[in-house]
Amino acid sequence: MPPDAPTVPAARRLRRAAAPLSALATAGAAWAVVAAVDPSEPGSPYPACPLPALTGWDCPGCGGLRAAHALAHGLPGQALAANALVVVAALALGTALLYWLVAELRGRPVPPPAVPAACRWALAAAVAAFTVLRNLPLFPPGA
């Protein structure tokens, strides 16, 4: 530890780690449910997305449960085929939560990120582009 870094007592660091630990536990519990219950099985308890029924288009989240289920079972190829955006988002969220936890345990809390407007617009544009591209008939069914 650098000499100018403040030292935080271990008990206080553990108390501060309660929030990231809770977030990780919640995400882990949700992940365990999706791992245990296959969303592609007939009679699955997960609700169907209404957008394809109404418009014929897949929304940016369509296939997200199948992607999470595949990731939970160590099948990254199937996960990417089901919904690449959800795979990237899950990895980013998991990394952010772990970073938050480690920072709190080290006594160096992470300030909330200040996301510039340009980044928010770029993310919205990427989600829109993903939505359009995944609905284009680039590959025939069964190809």
C-alpha positions as CSV (number, residue, x, y, z in Angstrom):
1,M,0.0,0.0,0.0
2,P,1.4,3.4,-0.8
3,P,2.5,5.5,2.2
4,D,-0.1,8.2,1.5
5,A,-3.0,5.8,1.2
6,P,-5.5,6.0,4.1
7,T,-5.9,2.8,6.1
8,V,-9.4,1.6,6.7
9,P,-10.1,-0.9,9.5
10,A,-11.0,-4.4,8.4
11,A,-14.4,-4.3,10.1
12,R,-15.3,-1.2,8.3
13,R,-14.2,-2.6,5.0
14,L,-16.3,-5.7,5.6
15,R,-19.4,-3.5,6.4
16,R,-18.7,-1.5,3.2
17,A,-18.5,-4.8,1.2
18,A,-22.0,-5.7,2.2
19,A,-23.6,-3.8,-0.7
20,P,-21.4,-5.4,-3.5
21,L,-21.8,-8.8,-1.7
22,S,-25.5,-8.4,-1.7
23,A,-25.5,-7.5,-5.4
24,L,-23.3,-10.5,-6.2
25,A,-25.5,-12.8,-4.2
26,T,-28.7,-11.6,-5.9
27,A,-27.1,-11.9,-9.3
28,G,-25.8,-15.4,-8.4
29,A,-29.2,-16.5,-7.2
30,A,-30.9,-15.3,-10.4
31,W,-28.1,-17.0,-12.4
32,A,-28.7,-20.3,-10.5
33,V,-32.4,-20.2,-11.2
34,V,-31.8,-19.7,-14.9
35,A,-29.1,-22.5,-14.9
36,A,-31.6,-24.9,-13.2
37,V,-34.6,-24.2,-15.4
38,D,-34.1,-24.4,-19.1
39,P,-36.0,-21.5,-20.8
40,S,-36.2,-23.4,-24.1
41,E,-38.1,-26.4,-22.6
42,P,-41.8,-26.6,-23.3
43,G,-43.8,-25.5,-20.3
44,S,-41.0,-23.3,-19.0
45,P,-42.2,-20.9,-16.3
46,Y,-40.5,-17.9,-18.0
47,P,-42.9,-15.6,-19.8
48,A,-42.6,-15.2,-23.6
49,C,-41.6,-11.9,-25.0
50,P,-44.6,-10.1,-26.5
51,L,-42.7,-8.1,-29.1
52,P,-42.1,-11.0,-31.6
53,A,-45.8,-11.9,-31.3
54,L,-46.9,-8.4,-31.9
55,T,-44.3,-7.3,-34.5
56,G,-42.4,-10.4,-35.7
57,W,-39.2,-8.8,-34.6
58,D,-36.9,-10.0,-31.8
59,C,-36.2,-7.3,-29.1
60,P,-32.7,-6.7,-27.9
61,G,-33.4,-9.0,-24.9
62,C,-35.0,-11.9,-26.8
63,G,-32.9,-15.0,-26.3
64,G,-31.3,-13.6,-23.1
65,L,-32.5,-16.3,-20.8
66,R,-31.3,-19.0,-23.3
67,A,-28.0,-17.1,-23.5
68,A,-27.7,-17.0,-19.7
69,H,-28.7,-20.7,-19.4
70,A,-26.0,-21.7,-22.0
71,L,-23.4,-19.6,-20.2
72,A,-24.2,-21.2,-16.9
73,H,-23.6,-24.6,-18.5
74,G,-20.3,-23.5,-20.1
75,L,-21.6,-23.2,-23.7
76,P,-20.4,-19.8,-24.9
77,G,-21.0,-20.5,-28.5
78,Q,-24.7,-21.3,-27.9
79,A,-24.9,-18.2,-25.6
80,L,-23.6,-15.9,-28.3
81,A,-25.9,-17.4,-30.8
82,A,-28.9,-16.9,-28.5
83,N,-28.1,-13.3,-27.7
84,A,-24.6,-11.8,-28.0
85,L,-25.7,-8.5,-26.4
86,V,-26.8,-10.3,-23.2
87,V,-23.5,-12.2,-23.1
88,V,-21.5,-9.0,-23.3
89,A,-23.7,-7.2,-20.7
90,A,-23.5,-10.2,-18.3
91,L,-19.7,-10.2,-18.5
92,A,-19.5,-6.4,-18.1
93,L,-21.9,-6.5,-15.1
94,G,-20.1,-9.4,-13.4
95,T,-16.7,-7.6,-13.9
96,A,-18.1,-4.4,-12.5
97,L,-19.6,-6.1,-9.4
98,L,-16.3,-7.9,-8.7
99,Y,-14.3,-4.7,-9.2
100,W,-16.7,-3.0,-6.8
101,L,-16.3,-5.7,-4.2
102,V,-12.5,-5.8,-4.4
103,A,-12.3,-2.0,-4.1
104,E,-14.5,-2.0,-1.0
105,L,-12.5,-4.8,0.6
106,R,-9.2,-2.9,-0.1
107,G,-10.7,0.2,1.5
108,R,-10.6,2.2,-1.7
109,P,-14.3,2.7,-2.6
110,V,-15.1,3.3,-6.2
111,P,-17.0,6.5,-7.0
112,P,-20.1,6.0,-9.1
113,P,-19.1,6.2,-12.8
114,A,-19.8,9.5,-14.6
115,V,-20.8,8.3,-18.0
116,P,-20.6,11.0,-20.6
117,A,-23.6,11.7,-22.7
118,A,-21.7,10.6,-25.8
119,C,-21.2,7.2,-24.3
120,R,-24.8,6.8,-23.4
121,W,-25.8,7.7,-27.0
122,A,-23.2,5.3,-28.4
123,L,-24.6,2.5,-26.2
124,A,-28.2,3.3,-27.3
125,A,-27.0,3.3,-30.9
126,A,-25.3,0.0,-30.5
127,V,-28.4,-1.6,-28.9
128,A,-30.5,-0.2,-31.8
129,A,-28.0,-1.5,-34.4
130,F,-27.9,-4.9,-32.7
131,T,-31.7,-5.0,-32.7
132,V,-31.9,-4.2,-36.4
133,L,-29.1,-6.5,-37.5
134,R,-30.4,-9.5,-35.6
135,N,-33.7,-9.1,-37.4
136,L,-32.3,-9.0,-40.9
137,P,-32.5,-12.2,-42.9
138,L,-28.7,-12.4,-43.4
139,F,-28.7,-16.2,-43.0
140,P,-31.5,-18.5,-44.2
141,P,-33.1,-20.7,-41.5
142,G,-31.1,-23.9,-40.9
143,A,-27.9,-22.5,-42.5
